[in-house]
Amino acid sequence: MTDLPRLGTVLYPAQDVEQAVAFYRDELGLTLKFQDGDRFAAFEGGGTTFAIAGPEEDVTGGAPAASFKVEDVAATVERLTAAGATLVRGPEEGPHEIRAVLRDPAGSPLVLYGSR
């Protein structure tokens, strides 16, 4: 692989995106970079995006997850499942990228994403 995966996003599910945005923006002081209504919000996290996923965008079933940007989502899924990860969903086209959700061999969720 020529490009190493990079931690691009830490994803937190929330039932109420507006409430979560108000908390992390107004109380913690994070800078809101982008919000897609009640679906998704992204904050500047000091080099890694901190993201809030509403119910429509909650791809991990309510669990926080690290999201890794990779060059080829399908090839990375294949390699990780061969190494013991479990594919939960995808690869699929999301509203902003191609993504897949897996569980590592210990059962922790992770998201892979890349450009369309």
ZADO-1210 file (C-alpha; in nm, 4 decimals, padded with zeros to 6 digits):
<atoms>
<atom x="00.0000" y="00.0000" z="00.0000" code="MET" pos="1"/>
<atom x="00.1432" y="00.3358" z="-00.0976" code="THR" pos="2"/>
<atom x="-00.0642" y="00.5631" z="00.1268" code="ASP" pos="3"/>
<atom x="-00.0837" y="00.4705" z="00.4921" code="LEU" pos="4"/>
<atom x="-00.4253" y="00.4870" z="00.6582" code="PRO" pos="5"/>
<atom x="-00.4731" y="00.7919" z="00.8738" code="ARG" pos="6"/>
<atom x="-00.7068" y="00.8548" z="01.1622" code="LEU" pos="7"/>
<atom x="-00.9372" y="01.1057" z="01.0025" code="GLY" pos="8"/>
<atom x="-01.2409" y="01.1110" z="01.2305" code="THR" pos="9"/>
<atom x="-01.3557" y="01.0075" z="01.5742" code="VAL" pos="10"/>
<atom x="-01.7264" y="00.9359" z="01.5372" code="LEU" pos="11"/>
<atom x="-01.9762" y="00.9775" z="01.8231" code="TYR" pos="12"/>
<atom x="-02.3402" y="00.8774" z="01.7704" code="PRO" pos="13"/>
<atom x="-02.6056" y="01.1091" z="01.9156" code="ALA" pos="14"/>
<atom x="-02.9841" y="01.0954" z="01.9156" code="GLN" pos="15"/>
<atom x="-03.0029" y="01.4776" z="01.9015" code="ASP" pos="16"/>
<atom x="-02.7385" y="01.6372" z="01.6791" code="VAL" pos="17"/>
<atom x="-02.8407" y="01.9944" z="01.7692" code="GLU" pos="18"/>
<atom x="-02.8040" y="01.9222" z="02.1404" code="GLN" pos="19"/>
<atom x="-02.4649" y="01.7572" z="02.0829" code="ALA" pos="20"/>
<atom x="-02.3478" y="02.0487" z="01.8666" code="VAL" pos="21"/>
<atom x="-02.4499" y="02.2986" z="02.1347" code="ALA" pos="22"/>
<atom x="-02.2653" y="02.0986" z="02.4020" code="PHE" pos="23"/>
<atom x="-01.9383" y="02.0480" z="02.2137" code="TYR" pos="24"/>
<atom x="-01.9374" y="02.3951" z="02.0520" code="ARG" pos="25"/>
<atom x="-02.0748" y="02.6140" z="02.3309" code="ASP" pos="26"/>
<atom x="-01.9583" y="02.4304" z="02.6414" code="GLU" pos="27"/>
<atom x="-01.6369" y="02.2540" z="02.5347" code="LEU" pos="28"/>
<atom x="-01.5394" y="02.5244" z="02.2857" code="GLY" pos="29"/>
<atom x="-01.4794" y="02.3150" z="01.9732" code="LEU" pos="30"/>
<atom x="-01.5018" y="02.4900" z="01.6363" code="THR" pos="31"/>
<atom x="-01.7839" y="02.3621" z="01.4169" code="LEU" pos="32"/>
<atom x="-01.6504" y="02.2966" z="01.0648" code="LYS" pos="33"/>
<atom x="-01.9613" y="02.1559" z="00.8986" code="PHE" pos="34"/>
<atom x="-02.3137" y="02.0477" z="00.9811" code="GLN" pos="35"/>
<atom x="-02.5545" y="01.8500" z="00.7642" code="ASP" pos="36"/>
<atom x="-02.8813" y="01.9215" z="00.9454" code="GLY" pos="37"/>
<atom x="-02.9705" y="01.6544" z="01.1986" code="ASP" pos="38"/>
<atom x="-02.7605" y="01.3907" z="01.0167" code="ARG" pos="39"/>
<atom x="-02.4011" y="01.4847" z="01.0928" code="PHE" pos="40"/>
<atom x="-02.1739" y="01.7529" z="01.2374" code="ALA" pos="41"/>
<atom x="-01.7960" y="01.7857" z="01.2194" code="ALA" pos="42"/>
<atom x="-01.5713" y="01.9781" z="01.4576" code="PHE" pos="43"/>
<atom x="-01.2065" y="02.0776" z="01.4355" code="GLU" pos="44"/>
<atom x="-01.0330" y="01.8308" z="01.6628" code="GLY" pos="45"/>
<atom x="-00.6708" y="01.9398" z="01.6368" code="GLY" pos="46"/>
<atom x="-00.5760" y="01.7430" z="01.3269" code="GLY" pos="47"/>
<atom x="-00.8489" y="01.4809" z="01.3539" code="THR" pos="48"/>
<atom x="-01.2154" y="01.5596" z="01.2971" code="THR" pos="49"/>
<atom x="-01.4505" y="01.5004" z="01.5889" code="PHE" pos="50"/>
<atom x="-01.7869" y="01.4080" z="01.4371" code="ALA" pos="51"/>
<atom x="-02.1402" y="01.3682" z="01.5680" code="ILE" pos="52"/>
<atom x="-02.3587" y="01.1206" z="01.3794" code="ALA" pos="53"/>
<atom x="-02.7349" y="01.1477" z="01.4115" code="GLY" pos="54"/>
<atom x="-02.9573" y="00.8392" z="01.3954" code="PRO" pos="55"/>
<atom x="-02.9617" y="00.8421" z="01.0129" code="GLU" pos="56"/>
<atom x="-02.5798" y="00.8434" z="00.9970" code="GLU" pos="57"/>
<atom x="-02.5103" y="00.6150" z="01.2936" code="ASP" pos="58"/>
<atom x="-02.3333" y="00.3332" z="01.1112" code="VAL" pos="59"/>
<atom x="-02.1875" y="00.1725" z="01.4252" code="THR" pos="60"/>
<atom x="-02.5037" y="00.0906" z="01.6179" code="GLY" pos="61"/>
<atom x="-02.4526" y="00.3529" z="01.8865" code="GLY" pos="62"/>
<atom x="-02.0858" y="00.2902" z="01.9641" code="ALA" pos="63"/>
<atom x="-01.8119" y="00.5531" z="01.9272" code="PRO" pos="64"/>
<atom x="-01.5593" y="00.4538" z="01.6603" code="ALA" pos="65"/>
<atom x="-01.2358" y="00.5634" z="01.5007" code="ALA" pos="66"/>
<atom x="-01.2648" y="00.6279" z="01.1278" code="SER" pos="67"/>
<atom x="-00.9629" y="00.5694" z="00.9084" code="PHE" pos="68"/>
<atom x="-00.9142" y="00.7244" z="00.5666" code="LYS" pos="69"/>
<atom x="-00.7693" y="00.4656" z="00.3273" code="VAL" pos="70"/>
<atom x="-00.6728" y="00.4657" z="-00.0389" code="GLU" pos="71"/>
<atom x="-00.8922" y="00.1680" z="-00.1380" code="ASP" pos="72"/>
<atom x="-01.1821" y="00.0825" z="00.0940" code="VAL" pos="73"/>
<atom x="-01.2698" y="-00.2510" z="-00.0718" code="ALA" pos="74"/>
<atom x="-00.9100" y="-00.3781" z="-00.0742" code="ALA" pos="75"/>
<atom x="-00.8598" y="-00.2744" z="00.2888" code="THR" pos="76"/>
<atom x="-01.1822" y="-00.4505" z="00.3917" code="VAL" pos="77"/>
<atom x="-01.0618" y="-00.7656" z="00.2191" code="GLU" pos="78"/>
<atom x="-00.7239" y="-00.7515" z="00.3908" code="ARG" pos="79"/>
<atom x="-00.8704" y="-00.6834" z="00.7369" code="LEU" pos="80"/>
<atom x="-01.1381" y="-00.9535" z="00.7159" code="THR" pos="81"/>
<atom x="-00.8687" y="-01.2025" z="00.6132" code="ALA" pos="82"/>
<atom x="-00.6841" y="-01.0966" z="00.9304" code="ALA" pos="83"/>
<atom x="-00.9836" y="-01.1624" z="01.1576" code="GLY" pos="84"/>
<atom x="-01.2022" y="-00.8510" z="01.1361" code="ALA" pos="85"/>
<atom x="-01.5774" y="-00.8893" z="01.0803" code="THR" pos="86"/>
<atom x="-01.7539" y="-00.6861" z="00.8140" code="LEU" pos="87"/>
<atom x="-02.0662" y="-00.5171" z="00.9547" code="VAL" pos="88"/>
<atom x="-02.1716" y="-00.3234" z="00.6444" code="ARG" pos="89"/>
<atom x="-02.0358" y="-00.1981" z="00.3153" code="GLY" pos="90"/>
<atom x="-01.8398" y="-00.0974" z="00.1351" code="PRO" pos="91"/>
<atom x="-02.1129" y="00.1426" z="00.0332" code="GLU" pos="92"/>
<atom x="-02.1487" y="00.4946" z="-00.0935" code="GLU" pos="93"/>
<atom x="-02.2398" y="00.7272" z="00.1903" code="GLY" pos="94"/>
<atom x="-02.3518" y="01.0850" z="00.1452" code="PRO" pos="95"/>
<atom x="-01.9939" y="01.2125" z="00.1538" code="HIS" pos="96"/>
<atom x="-01.7666" y="00.9141" z="00.0758" code="GLU" pos="97"/>
<atom x="-01.7320" y="00.5402" z="00.0269" code="ILE" pos="98"/>
<atom x="-01.7301" y="00.3662" z="00.3649" code="ARG" pos="99"/>
<atom x="-01.7359" y="00.0327" z="00.5401" code="ALA" pos="100"/>
<atom x="-01.7928" y="-00.0615" z="00.9028" code="VAL" pos="101"/>
<atom x="-01.6044" y="-00.3493" z="01.0610" code="LEU" pos="102"/>
<atom x="-01.5361" y="-00.4939" z="01.4038" code="ARG" pos="103"/>
<atom x="-01.1741" y="-00.5686" z="01.4833" code="ASP" pos="104"/>
<atom x="-01.0818" y="-00.9118" z="01.6245" code="PRO" pos="105"/>
<atom x="-01.1556" y="-00.7809" z="01.9777" code="ALA" pos="106"/>
<atom x="-01.5045" y="-00.6684" z="01.8706" code="GLY" pos="107"/>
<atom x="-01.4454" y="-00.2923" z="01.8628" code="SER" pos="108"/>
<atom x="-01.6067" y="-00.1016" z="01.5749" code="PRO" pos="109"/>
<atom x="-01.4020" y="00.0863" z="01.3168" code="LEU" pos="110"/>
<atom x="-01.4981" y="00.2718" z="01.0024" code="VAL" pos="111"/>
<atom x="-01.2962" y="00.2825" z="00.6803" code="LEU" pos="112"/>
<atom x="-01.3644" y="00.5610" z="00.4340" code="TYR" pos="113"/>
<atom x="-01.2239" y="00.6986" z="00.1125" code="GLY" pos="114"/>
<atom x="-01.3026" y="00.9201" z="-00.1821" code="SER" pos="115"/>
<atom x="-01.5627" y="00.8247" z="-00.4365" code="ARG" pos="116"/>
</atoms>
